[in-house]
Amino acid sequence: MKELWAKFDDLASKSENEDVQFMIKAIKLHAEVVSSRLSALEATANTMAMQSAK
């Protein structure tokens, strides 16, 4: 994932247009939040699966 975040940063730094930089940073932030939420959801699902297997 760190490589993906670095690509977002690289794209933003290469753009001369501040609006484009802002959009790239907003997309990166959205991706980070979604990734975090999906990780939490996956952990919850794994916990529930382990509990139901008992």
N, C-alpha and C positions, 0 to 999 in steps of 0.2 A: 504494500500500500504506500510505503514511503516514496517509491518510485513514481507512483501516480500523482501524489501530492507535489512532488518536485516538478513534474511535467506541467502542472497547473501554474506553479510559480514561474517556471521558465517561459511559458506562453505569455503570462501577464507582464513579465519584465521586457519581453521583446516588442510589445505593442507600444506605439507612441501615443495612441488615443486613450485618454483617461477613462472614457466611457467603456471602452473595450476592456481595459484593465479591471474596472469595477465589476463588469459582468463576469469576467473570468474568475475573479475572487469570490463573487457571489455563488457561482456554480460550484467552486471548490468547497465553500462553506456548506452548501446544501449537500454535496456528496459526503462530506465528513459527518454531518448530522445523520444522514440516512445510514451510513455505514455503522455508526455507533448504535443507532436504534436497532438495526438488523442484528448486530452482534448480541445485544441484550435480549432480543427476541429469541435468537438461536439458543442462548444459554438457558433461558426460561423453558424452552421446548425440550432441551436435553434433560433438564432437571425433572420436568414432569414425566418424561418418558422413563427415566430411571425409577421414579417413585411408583409408576403404574406397573413396572416390571416386577416389583416386590411382591 
